[in-house]
Amino acid sequence: MREKTEFDNFFMLYHSQLYYFAMQYITDEEEAHDIVSAAYEDLWRNFATVKMSTVKQLLYTNVKNKCIDNLRRRKCHERYVEFTTIMSSDYISKHDSDKEYNEQIIGEIMKKIEYPTVDILRACYIDGKKYREVADEMGISISTVKKHMVKALKIIREMKKNMRKS
């Protein structure tokens, strides 16, 4: 019972401040509310082990990290949209923006790029990971990641050039 009362006090004390703090990063009000709620959920799960003197700092840090994660996901989505636009740009005018056709073209191009090159391309370009992250995850060197990226982009350029001709 004491924990719930203390938690409620922290909620009343910091909730609106955290919301406005989140709005400095995230311009969407609903997303900002969701982020603050998620931070309080995390606090509640660990409330028994948290030092009361660090609650404010913990909440602010958690909200900031969740905002940054949200922005990264948005950026990843924007990169994917940009990638699909680039991949299908030559075909949009020919096929009246037929979404299904454009997705098919992208799928065909991605099928032609072999493993692990296609995975490295996805990780670097679509997921927005740095070469170092991809190299560490795949257990390869950074120069190997670079070579695969050069290879993938060369294949894409050649395929786009060939498709423009047809």
The 8 nearest C-alpha neighbors of each residue, nearest first, counted from 0:
[[1, 3, 2, 4, 5, 6, 7, 47],
 [0, 2, 4, 3, 5, 6, 7, 8],
 [3, 1, 5, 0, 4, 6, 47, 46],
 [2, 4, 6, 0, 5, 1, 7, 8],
 [3, 5, 7, 1, 6, 2, 8, 0],
 [6, 4, 8, 2, 7, 3, 1, 9],
 [5, 7, 3, 9, 8, 4, 2, 10],
 [8, 6, 10, 4, 9, 5, 3, 11],
 [9, 7, 5, 11, 6, 10, 12, 4],
 [10, 8, 12, 6, 7, 11, 13, 5],
 [9, 11, 7, 14, 8, 12, 13, 6],
 [12, 10, 8, 9, 13, 14, 7, 15],
 [11, 13, 9, 10, 8, 14, 15, 16],
 [14, 12, 16, 10, 15, 11, 17, 9],
 [15, 13, 17, 10, 16, 11, 18, 12],
 [14, 16, 18, 17, 13, 19, 12, 11],
 [17, 15, 13, 19, 18, 14, 20, 12],
 [16, 18, 20, 14, 15, 19, 13, 21],
 [17, 19, 15, 21, 20, 16, 31, 35],
 [20, 18, 22, 16, 21, 17, 15, 23],
 [19, 21, 17, 18, 23, 22, 16, 24],
 [22, 20, 18, 23, 19, 31, 24, 25],
 [23, 21, 25, 19, 24, 26, 20, 31],
 [22, 24, 21, 20, 25, 19, 26, 18],
 [25, 23, 22, 21, 66, 26, 20, 67],
 [26, 24, 22, 27, 21, 23, 31, 66],
 [27, 25, 22, 28, 24, 23, 31, 30],
 [26, 28, 30, 25, 29, 31, 22, 32],
 [29, 27, 31, 30, 32, 26, 22, 25],
 [28, 30, 32, 31, 27, 33, 34, 26],
 [29, 31, 33, 27, 32, 28, 34, 25],
 [30, 32, 28, 34, 29, 33, 21, 22],
 [33, 31, 29, 35, 30, 34, 36, 18],
 [34, 32, 30, 36, 31, 35, 37, 29],
 [33, 35, 37, 31, 36, 32, 30, 38],
 [34, 36, 38, 32, 37, 33, 62, 18],
 [37, 35, 33, 39, 38, 34, 32, 40],
 [36, 38, 40, 34, 39, 35, 33, 41],
 [39, 37, 35, 41, 40, 36, 61, 62],
 [38, 40, 42, 36, 41, 37, 43, 35],
 [41, 39, 37, 43, 42, 38, 36, 44],
 [42, 40, 38, 44, 39, 43, 37, 45],
 [41, 43, 39, 45, 40, 46, 44, 38],
 [42, 44, 46, 40, 45, 41, 39, 6],
 [45, 43, 41, 42, 46, 40, 47, 39],
 [46, 44, 42, 43, 47, 48, 49, 41],
 [45, 47, 43, 49, 48, 42, 44, 2],
 [46, 48, 45, 49, 2, 44, 43, 50],
 [47, 49, 46, 45, 50, 44, 51, 42],
 [50, 48, 46, 47, 51, 45, 54, 53],
 [51, 49, 52, 53, 48, 54, 46, 47],
 [50, 52, 54, 53, 49, 55, 46, 5],
 [51, 53, 50, 54, 55, 56, 49, 57],
 [54, 52, 56, 51, 50, 55, 57, 49],
 [55, 53, 57, 51, 56, 52, 58, 50],
 [56, 54, 58, 57, 53, 59, 13, 52],
 [57, 55, 59, 53, 58, 54, 60, 61],
 [56, 58, 54, 60, 55, 59, 53, 61],
 [59, 57, 61, 55, 56, 60, 54, 62],
 [58, 60, 62, 56, 61, 57, 63, 55],
 [61, 59, 63, 57, 58, 62, 56, 64],
 [60, 62, 58, 64, 59, 63, 38, 57],
 [63, 61, 65, 59, 64, 60, 38, 35],
 [62, 64, 60, 66, 61, 65, 59, 67],
 [65, 63, 67, 61, 66, 62, 60, 68],
 [64, 66, 68, 62, 67, 63, 69, 61],
 [67, 65, 69, 63, 64, 68, 62, 24],
 [66, 68, 70, 64, 69, 65, 71, 63],
 [69, 67, 65, 71, 66, 70, 64, 72],
 [68, 70, 66, 72, 67, 71, 65, 73],
 [69, 71, 73, 67, 72, 68, 74, 66],
 [72, 70, 74, 68, 73, 69, 75, 67],
 [73, 71, 75, 69, 74, 70, 76, 68],
 [72, 74, 70, 76, 71, 75, 77, 69],
 [73, 75, 77, 71, 76, 72, 70, 78],
 [76, 74, 72, 78, 73, 126, 77, 127],
 [75, 77, 73, 79, 74, 78, 72, 80],
 [76, 78, 74, 80, 79, 75, 81, 73],
 [79, 77, 81, 75, 76, 80, 125, 82],
 [78, 80, 82, 76, 125, 81, 77, 83],
 [79, 81, 77, 83, 78, 82, 84, 76],
 [82, 80, 78, 84, 79, 83, 77, 85],
 [81, 83, 79, 85, 84, 80, 78, 86],
 [82, 84, 86, 80, 85, 81, 87, 79],
 [85, 83, 81, 87, 82, 86, 88, 80],
 [86, 84, 88, 82, 83, 87, 81, 89],
 [85, 87, 83, 84, 88, 82, 105, 89],
 [86, 88, 84, 90, 85, 101, 89, 83],
 [89, 87, 85, 90, 84, 91, 86, 92],
 [90, 88, 87, 91, 163, 92, 93, 159],
 [91, 89, 93, 87, 88, 92, 94, 101],
 [90, 92, 96, 94, 93, 88, 95, 89],
 [91, 93, 95, 94, 90, 96, 89, 88],
 [94, 92, 90, 91, 95, 89, 96, 97],
 [93, 95, 91, 92, 96, 97, 90, 100],
 [96, 94, 92, 97, 91, 93, 90, 98],
 [97, 95, 91, 94, 98, 92, 101, 90],
 [98, 96, 100, 95, 99, 94, 101, 91],
 [99, 97, 101, 100, 96, 102, 103, 91],
 [98, 100, 102, 101, 97, 103, 104, 96],
 [99, 101, 103, 97, 98, 102, 104, 94],
 [102, 100, 104, 98, 103, 99, 87, 105],
 [103, 101, 105, 99, 104, 100, 106, 98],
 [102, 104, 106, 100, 101, 105, 107, 99],
 [105, 103, 107, 101, 106, 102, 108, 100],
 [106, 104, 102, 108, 107, 103, 109, 86],
 [105, 107, 103, 109, 104, 108, 102, 110],
 [108, 106, 104, 110, 105, 109, 103, 111],
 [107, 109, 105, 111, 110, 106, 104, 112],
 [108, 110, 106, 112, 111, 107, 105, 117],
 [111, 109, 107, 108, 112, 106, 113, 117],
 [112, 110, 108, 109, 113, 107, 154, 117],
 [113, 111, 109, 110, 117, 116, 151, 108],
 [112, 114, 116, 117, 115, 111, 110, 109],
 [115, 113, 116, 117, 118, 112, 119, 110],
 [114, 116, 118, 117, 113, 119, 147, 112],
 [117, 115, 114, 119, 147, 118, 113, 120],
 [116, 118, 120, 119, 112, 114, 115, 113],
 [119, 117, 121, 115, 120, 116, 122, 114],
 [118, 120, 122, 116, 117, 121, 123, 115],
 [121, 119, 117, 123, 118, 122, 124, 148],
 [122, 120, 125, 118, 119, 124, 123, 117],
 [121, 123, 126, 119, 120, 128, 124, 125],
 [124, 122, 128, 127, 120, 121, 126, 119],
 [123, 125, 127, 121, 120, 126, 122, 78],
 [124, 126, 121, 79, 127, 78, 122, 123],
 [127, 125, 122, 75, 128, 124, 123, 121],
 [128, 126, 123, 124, 125, 75, 122, 129],
 [129, 127, 123, 126, 122, 132, 130, 133],
 [128, 130, 132, 131, 123, 133, 127, 122],
 [129, 131, 133, 132, 141, 134, 144, 128],
 [130, 132, 134, 129, 133, 141, 135, 140],
 [133, 131, 135, 129, 134, 130, 136, 128],
 [134, 132, 136, 130, 135, 131, 137, 129],
 [133, 135, 139, 131, 137, 140, 141, 132],
 [134, 136, 138, 132, 133, 137, 131, 139],
 [137, 135, 133, 134, 138, 132, 139, 131],
 [136, 138, 134, 135, 139, 133, 132, 140],
 [139, 137, 135, 134, 136, 140, 133, 141],
 [140, 138, 134, 137, 143, 135, 141, 144],
 [141, 139, 143, 142, 134, 144, 138, 135],
 [140, 142, 144, 143, 134, 131, 130, 145],
 [141, 143, 145, 144, 140, 146, 139, 130],
 [144, 142, 146, 140, 141, 145, 147, 139],
 [143, 145, 141, 147, 142, 146, 148, 130],
 [146, 144, 142, 148, 143, 147, 149, 141],
 [147, 145, 143, 149, 148, 144, 150, 142],
 [146, 148, 150, 116, 144, 149, 145, 151],
 [149, 147, 151, 145, 150, 146, 120, 152],
 [150, 148, 146, 152, 147, 151, 153, 145],
 [149, 151, 147, 153, 148, 152, 146, 154],
 [152, 150, 148, 154, 153, 149, 147, 155],
 [151, 153, 155, 149, 154, 150, 156, 148],
 [152, 154, 150, 156, 151, 155, 149, 157],
 [155, 153, 151, 157, 152, 156, 158, 150],
 [156, 154, 152, 158, 153, 157, 159, 151],
 [157, 155, 153, 159, 154, 158, 160, 152],
 [158, 156, 160, 154, 155, 159, 161, 153],
 [157, 159, 161, 155, 160, 156, 162, 154],
 [158, 160, 162, 156, 161, 157, 155, 163],
 [159, 161, 157, 163, 158, 162, 156, 164],
 [162, 160, 158, 164, 159, 163, 157, 165],
 [163, 161, 159, 165, 164, 160, 158, 89],
 [164, 162, 160, 161, 165, 159, 89, 90],
 [163, 165, 162, 161, 160, 159, 158, 89],
 [164, 162, 163, 161, 160, 159, 90, 158]]
